[in-house]
Amino acid sequence: MKNNQFNPEESLQVFSNMISKKVHNGFVLEERNDKMLFAVLSKGGKAVDHGFNFIIFCLTLGLWSVAWLYLTVEASKQKKILVAIDEDGVPFEERCLVA
């Protein structure tokens, strides 16, 4: 069986690499704890071009309204994730619920 445990220095390096990859992908670091090796990152919602969607809505005789509604609701949500390394030294990522 393969042992995946890291020493503290390797764990901190893996943790820092995980965070930097997420920040590179557009997330913003909200909280970081280097002792317990966890961080909370967030990514704001995207703006929806309602003018363009209205044109598509008119061209499709209203069928686009379902997709437009979905884009409006889902794109405006803020996404939060928890990035951490557990007590066994295994890195993981978990999606947080945002109210």
FIMI-665528 format. One record per residue: residue in one letter; y, z, x of N, C-alpha, C in turn. Coordinates in steps of 0.001 Angstrom, whole numbers, plus 500000, padded with zeros to 6 digits. Each point is the difference from the previous one (the first is absolute). Example, Ala and Ser with C-alpha at 12.3 -4.5 7.8 and 13.67 -1.06 7.14 Angstrom:
% FIMI-665528
<node code="A" n_v="494310" n_w="507800" n_u="513190" ca_v="501190" ca_w="500000" ca_u="499110" c_v="501200" c_w="500000" c_u="500900"/>
<node code="S" n_v="501050" n_w="499280" n_u="499650" ca_v="501190" ca_w="500060" ca_u="500820" c_v="501090" c_w="500730" c_u="499230"/>
END
This chain:
% FIMI-665528
<node code="M" n_v="498822" n_w="500000" n_u="500837" ca_v="501178" ca_w="500000" ca_u="499163" c_v="501246" c_w="500000" c_u="500885"/>
<node code="K" n_v="500971" n_w="499229" n_u="499608" ca_v="501214" ca_w="499853" ca_u="500781" c_v="500973" c_w="501137" c_u="499691"/>
<node code="N" n_v="500593" n_w="500563" n_u="501017" ca_v="500953" ca_w="501083" ca_u="499837" c_v="501405" c_w="499410" c_u="499972"/>
<node code="N" n_v="500713" n_w="500109" n_u="498872" ca_v="501328" ca_w="499431" ca_u="499844" c_v="501116" c_w="501001" c_u="500240"/>
<node code="Q" n_v="499689" n_w="501180" n_u="500507" ca_v="501026" ca_w="501006" ca_u="500192" c_v="500858" c_w="499633" c_u="501205"/>
<node code="F" n_v="501292" n_w="500232" n_u="499844" ca_v="500948" ca_w="499752" ca_u="501068" c_v="500474" c_w="501338" c_u="500549"/>
<node code="N" n_v="500460" n_w="499981" n_u="501250" ca_v="500655" ca_w="501209" ca_u="500492" c_v="501414" c_w="500001" c_u="499422"/>
<node code="P" n_v="500727" n_w="501104" n_u="500091" ca_v="501327" ca_w="500084" ca_u="499357" c_v="500977" c_w="498911" c_u="500450"/>
<node code="E" n_v="499969" n_w="499627" n_u="501259" ca_v="500918" ca_w="498962" ca_u="500480" c_v="499653" c_w="498638" c_u="499400"/>
<node code="E" n_v="498714" n_w="499688" n_u="499922" ca_v="499578" ca_w="498731" ca_u="499403" c_v="500310" c_w="499982" c_u="498508"/>
<node code="S" n_v="499807" n_w="501132" n_u="499329" ca_v="500301" ca_w="500087" ca_u="498573" c_v="501479" c_w="499754" c_u="499739"/>
<node code="L" n_v="500858" n_w="500585" n_u="500828" ca_v="501438" ca_w="499809" ca_u="499845" c_v="500373" c_w="498538" c_u="500244"/>
<node code="Q" n_v="499350" n_w="499359" n_u="500963" ca_v="500277" ca_w="498593" ca_u="500288" c_v="499559" c_w="499108" c_u="498835"/>
<node code="V" n_v="498804" n_w="500245" n_u="499465" ca_v="499511" ca_w="499233" ca_u="498856" c_v="500917" c_w="500212" c_u="498796"/>
<node code="F" n_v="500417" n_w="501232" n_u="499779" ca_v="500907" ca_w="500349" ca_u="498909" c_v="501329" c_w="499265" c_u="500130"/>
<node code="S" n_v="500561" n_w="500005" n_u="501196" ca_v="501275" ca_w="499312" ca_u="500242" c_v="499863" c_w="498496" c_u="499799"/>
<node code="N" n_v="498869" n_w="499430" n_u="500409" ca_v="499769" ca_w="498568" ca_u="499799" c_v="499901" c_w="499654" c_u="498511"/>
<node code="M" n_v="499334" n_w="500859" n_u="499233" ca_v="499890" ca_w="499772" ca_u="498554" c_v="501379" c_w="499985" c_u="499357"/>
<node code="I" n_v="500845" n_w="500949" n_u="500378" ca_v="501343" ca_w="500085" ca_u="499433" c_v="500836" c_w="498789" c_u="500401"/>
<node code="S" n_v="499929" n_w="499612" n_u="501262" ca_v="500811" ca_w="498863" ca_u="500442" c_v="499585" c_w="498699" c_u="499311"/>
<node code="K" n_v="498705" n_w="499827" n_u="499711" ca_v="499552" ca_w="498814" ca_u="499267" c_v="500568" c_w="499994" c_u="498587"/>
<node code="K" n_v="500010" n_w="501156" n_u="499356" ca_v="500526" ca_w="500087" ca_u="498640" c_v="501517" c_w="499759" c_u="499984"/>
<node code="V" n_v="500712" n_w="500553" n_u="500961" ca_v="501448" ca_w="499794" ca_u="500079" c_v="500295" c_w="498523" c_u="500258"/>
<node code="H" n_v="499179" n_w="499367" n_u="500822" ca_v="500156" ca_w="498561" ca_u="500265" c_v="499778" c_w="499171" c_u="498730"/>
<node code="N" n_v="499166" n_w="500493" n_u="499080" ca_v="499727" ca_w="499305" ca_u="498739" c_v="501001" c_w="500336" c_u="498896"/>
<node code="G" n_v="501076" n_w="500707" n_u="500330" ca_v="501065" ca_w="500235" ca_u="499031" c_v="500060" c_w="501393" c_u="499409"/>
<node code="F" n_v="499121" n_w="500887" n_u="500389" ca_v="500044" ca_w="501365" ca_u="499485" c_v="501062" c_w="500802" c_u="500748"/>
<node code="V" n_v="500507" n_w="501046" n_u="499349" ca_v="500984" ca_w="500894" ca_u="500592" c_v="499360" c_w="501368" c_u="500152"/>
<node code="L" n_v="500135" n_w="500579" n_u="501182" ca_v="499427" ca_w="501317" ca_u="500274" c_v="500847" c_w="501065" c_u="499325"/>
<node code="E" n_v="499389" n_w="500761" n_u="499088" ca_v="500713" ca_w="501069" ca_u="499298" c_v="499747" c_w="501363" c_u="500624"/>
<node code="E" n_v="498770" n_w="500233" n_u="500415" ca_v="499640" ca_w="501298" ca_u="500567" c_v="498887" c_w="499801" c_u="501016"/>
<node code="R" n_v="500087" n_w="500727" n_u="501118" ca_v="498970" ca_w="499909" ca_u="501026" c_v="499738" c_w="501391" c_u="500571"/>
<node code="N" n_v="498720" n_w="500333" n_u="500171" ca_v="499602" ca_w="501270" ca_u="500580" c_v="499003" c_w="499704" c_u="501115"/>
<node code="D" n_v="500424" n_w="500211" n_u="501237" ca_v="499143" ca_w="499703" ca_u="501148" c_v="498988" c_w="501104" c_u="500288"/>
<node code="K" n_v="500181" n_w="501190" n_u="499440" ca_v="499013" ca_w="501063" ca_u="500199" c_v="498786" c_w="499799" c_u="499109"/>
<node code="M" n_v="500247" n_w="499657" n_u="498732" ca_v="498896" ca_w="499801" ca_u="499067" c_v="499625" c_w="498531" c_u="499874"/>
<node code="L" n_v="500722" n_w="499130" n_u="500691" ca_v="499758" ca_w="498558" ca_u="500040" c_v="499951" c_w="499362" c_u="498616"/>
<node code="F" n_v="501124" n_w="500111" n_u="499297" ca_v="500138" ca_w="499275" ca_u="498749" c_v="501435" c_w="499492" c_u="499889"/>
<node code="A" n_v="500172" n_w="498937" n_u="499231" ca_v="501318" ca_w="499428" ca_u="499751" c_v="500028" c_w="499409" c_u="498600"/>
<node code="V" n_v="501168" n_w="500051" n_u="499393" ca_v="500211" ca_w="499394" ca_u="498690" c_v="500973" c_w="498847" c_u="500198"/>
<node code="L" n_v="499588" n_w="498821" n_u="499529" ca_v="500825" ca_w="498808" ca_u="500120" c_v="500231" c_w="499408" c_u="498618"/>
<node code="S" n_v="501129" n_w="499330" n_u="499817" ca_v="500293" ca_w="499389" ca_u="498710" c_v="500514" c_w="498580" c_u="500193"/>
<node code="K" n_v="499843" n_w="499234" n_u="498947" ca_v="500470" ca_w="498620" ca_u="499991" c_v="500647" c_w="499759" c_u="498648"/>
<node code="G" n_v="501279" n_w="499667" n_u="500016" ca_v="500741" ca_w="499807" ca_u="498758" c_v="499557" c_w="498759" c_u="499255"/>
<node code="G" n_v="500328" n_w="499987" n_u="498735" ca_v="499651" ca_w="498860" ca_u="499160" c_v="500832" c_w="498775" c_u="500350"/>
<node code="K" n_v="499498" n_w="498847" n_u="499624" ca_v="500693" ca_w="498739" ca_u="500244" c_v="500841" c_w="499631" c_u="498780"/>
<node code="A" n_v="501066" n_w="499263" n_u="500256" ca_v="500849" ca_w="499529" ca_u="498907" c_v="499369" c_w="498770" c_u="499356"/>
<node code="V" n_v="500113" n_w="499920" n_u="498687" ca_v="499465" ca_w="498873" ca_u="499238" c_v="501161" c_w="499072" c_u="499642"/>
<node code="D" n_v="499837" n_w="498721" n_u="500251" ca_v="501015" ca_w="499000" ca_u="499655" c_v="499843" c_w="499647" c_u="498518"/>
<node code="H" n_v="500758" n_w="500693" n_u="499156" ca_v="499853" ca_w="499824" ca_u="498557" c_v="500501" c_w="498638" c_u="499525"/>
<node code="G" n_v="500984" n_w="499442" n_u="500682" ca_v="500494" ca_w="498677" ca_u="499614" c_v="498930" c_w="498935" c_u="500166"/>
<node code="F" n_v="499322" n_w="500017" n_u="501139" ca_v="498917" ca_w="499053" ca_u="500258" c_v="498852" c_w="500207" c_u="499017"/>
<node code="N" n_v="499671" n_w="501250" n_u="499749" ca_v="498919" ca_w="500298" ca_u="499062" c_v="500351" c_w="499578" c_u="498572"/>
<node code="F" n_v="501280" n_w="500079" n_u="499638" ca_v="500411" ca_w="499555" ca_u="498670" c_v="499831" c_w="498486" c_u="499858"/>
<node code="I" n_v="500305" n_w="499262" n_u="501060" ca_v="499816" ca_w="498543" ca_u="499970" c_v="498520" c_w="499659" c_u="499812"/>
<node code="I" n_v="499126" n_w="500678" n_u="500738" ca_v="498559" ca_w="499768" ca_u="499850" c_v="499548" c_w="500401" c_u="498599"/>
<node code="F" n_v="500542" n_w="501091" n_u="499484" ca_v="499699" ca_w="500466" ca_u="498646" c_v="500327" c_w="498910" c_u="498979"/>
<node code="C" n_v="501165" n_w="499389" n_u="500153" ca_v="500407" ca_w="498934" ca_u="499065" c_v="499120" c_w="498760" c_u="500150"/>
<node code="L" n_v="499679" n_w="499629" n_u="501236" ca_v="499190" ca_w="498805" ca_u="500234" c_v="498568" c_w="500150" c_u="499480"/>
<node code="T" n_v="499486" n_w="501215" n_u="500012" ca_v="498626" ca_w="500228" ca_u="499531" c_v="499968" c_w="500475" c_u="498547"/>
<node code="L" n_v="501137" n_w="499898" n_u="499315" ca_v="500116" ca_w="500393" ca_u="498587" c_v="499556" c_w="501453" c_u="499759"/>
<node code="G" n_v="500381" n_w="500863" n_u="500916" ca_v="499747" ca_w="501427" ca_u="499825" c_v="498720" c_w="500523" c_u="500614"/>
<node code="L" n_v="499120" n_w="499119" n_u="500459" ca_v="498737" ca_w="500472" ca_u="500573" c_v="500221" c_w="500801" c_u="501282"/>
<node code="W" n_v="501076" n_w="499716" n_u="500698" ca_v="500278" ca_w="500679" ca_u="501269" c_v="500433" c_w="501453" c_u="499777"/>
<node code="S" n_v="500251" n_w="500396" n_u="498761" ca_v="500492" ca_w="501356" ca_u="499732" c_v="499030" c_w="501078" c_u="500463"/>
<node code="V" n_v="498706" n_w="499731" n_u="499916" ca_v="499002" ca_w="500988" ca_u="500445" c_v="500107" c_w="500208" c_u="501500"/>
<node code="A" n_v="500056" n_w="498907" n_u="500738" ca_v="500119" ca_w="500099" ca_u="501457" c_v="501339" c_w="500605" c_u="500397"/>
<node code="W" n_v="501048" n_w="499635" n_u="499307" ca_v="501336" ca_w="500514" ca_u="500285" c_v="500050" c_w="501508" c_u="499781"/>
<node code="L" n_v="499416" n_w="500457" n_u="498927" ca_v="499960" ca_w="501437" ca_u="499724" c_v="499211" c_w="500733" c_u="501080"/>
<node code="Y" n_v="498860" n_w="499440" n_u="500384" ca_v="499192" ca_w="500611" ca_u="501060" c_v="500791" c_w="500076" c_u="501308"/>
<node code="L" n_v="500661" n_w="498913" n_u="500375" ca_v="500804" ca_w="499988" ca_u="501227" c_v="501107" c_w="501042" c_u="499946"/>
<node code="T" n_v="500634" n_w="500122" n_u="498855" ca_v="501102" ca_w="500944" ca_u="499858" c_v="499524" c_w="501440" c_u="500146"/>
<node code="V" n_v="498872" n_w="500323" n_u="499403" ca_v="499496" ca_w="501377" ca_u="500046" c_v="499396" c_w="500327" c_u="501366"/>
<node code="E" n_v="499142" n_w="499138" n_u="500505" ca_v="499284" ca_w="500284" ca_u="501240" c_v="500868" c_w="499872" c_u="501250"/>
<node code="A" n_v="500886" n_w="499026" n_u="500034" ca_v="500819" ca_w="499782" ca_u="501194" c_v="501038" c_w="501095" c_u="500183"/>
<node code="S" n_v="500412" n_w="500629" n_u="498925" ca_v="501028" ca_w="501024" ca_u="500107" c_v="499444" c_w="501365" c_u="500405"/>
<node code="K" n_v="498693" n_w="500147" n_u="500018" ca_v="499406" ca_w="501286" ca_u="500369" c_v="500090" c_w="500245" c_u="501503"/>
<node code="Q" n_v="500259" n_w="501245" n_u="500346" ca_v="500002" ca_w="500398" ca_u="501395" c_v="498578" c_w="500388" c_u="500392"/>
<node code="K" n_v="499560" n_w="499552" n_u="501161" ca_v="498656" ca_w="500306" ca_u="500474" c_v="500089" c_w="501064" c_u="501097"/>
<node code="K" n_v="499143" n_w="501013" n_u="499909" ca_v="499931" ca_w="501045" ca_u="501018" c_v="498569" c_w="500106" c_u="500498"/>
<node code="I" n_v="499856" n_w="500190" n_u="501305" ca_v="498678" ca_w="500197" ca_u="500577" c_v="500022" c_w="501203" c_u="500932"/>
<node code="L" n_v="498838" n_w="500615" n_u="500134" ca_v="499781" ca_w="501092" ca_u="500932" c_v="499105" c_w="499461" c_u="501099"/>
<node code="V" n_v="500458" n_w="500092" n_u="501231" ca_v="499218" ca_w="499587" ca_u="501159" c_v="499683" c_w="501266" c_u="500772"/>
<node code="A" n_v="498712" n_w="500216" n_u="500308" ca_v="499622" ca_w="501238" ca_u="500664" c_v="498727" c_w="499820" c_u="500806"/>
<node code="I" n_v="499713" n_w="501019" n_u="500792" ca_v="498740" ca_w="500091" ca_u="500729" c_v="499357" c_w="501310" c_u="499583"/>
<node code="D" n_v="498762" n_w="499921" n_u="499503" ca_v="499354" ca_w="501201" ca_u="499488" c_v="499476" c_w="500875" c_u="501141"/>
<node code="E" n_v="499376" n_w="501114" n_u="499624" ca_v="499547" ca_w="500976" ca_u="501002" c_v="498888" c_w="499468" c_u="500892"/>
<node code="D" n_v="499334" n_w="498919" n_u="499592" ca_v="498962" ca_w="499392" ca_u="500833" c_v="500564" c_w="498929" c_u="500927"/>
<node code="G" n_v="501303" n_w="499743" n_u="499922" ca_v="500626" ca_w="498998" ca_u="500842" c_v="499948" c_w="498600" c_u="499433"/>
<node code="V" n_v="499681" n_w="499879" n_u="498721" ca_v="499887" ca_w="498687" ca_u="499360" c_v="501321" c_w="499668" c_u="499305"/>
<node code="P" n_v="500639" n_w="498872" n_u="500357" ca_v="501251" ca_w="499634" ca_u="499336" c_v="499740" c_w="499487" c_u="498585"/>
<node code="F" n_v="500920" n_w="500313" n_u="499089" ca_v="499879" ca_w="499495" ca_u="498635" c_v="501382" c_w="499789" c_u="499404"/>
<node code="E" n_v="500016" n_w="499245" n_u="498910" ca_v="501235" ca_w="499689" ca_u="499278" c_v="499708" c_w="500178" c_u="498514"/>
<node code="E" n_v="500930" n_w="500636" n_u="499318" ca_v="499808" ca_w="500286" ca_u="498584" c_v="501285" c_w="499680" c_u="499238"/>
<node code="R" n_v="499847" n_w="499359" n_u="498866" ca_v="501157" ca_w="499671" ca_u="499175" c_v="500411" c_w="501218" c_u="499195"/>
<node code="C" n_v="501294" n_w="500297" n_u="499987" ca_v="500526" ca_w="501140" ca_u="499249" c_v="500495" c_w="499535" c_u="498650"/>
<node code="L" n_v="499905" n_w="500869" n_u="499022" ca_v="500506" ca_w="499700" ca_u="498663" c_v="501491" c_w="500288" c_u="499968"/>
<node code="V" n_v="500765" n_w="499047" n_u="499476" ca_v="501439" ca_w="500154" ca_u="499888" c_v="500360" c_w="500062" c_u="498530"/>
<node code="A" n_v="500768" n_w="500999" n_u="499637" ca_v="500385" ca_w="500161" ca_u="498594" c_v="501089" c_w="499049" c_u="499607"/>
END
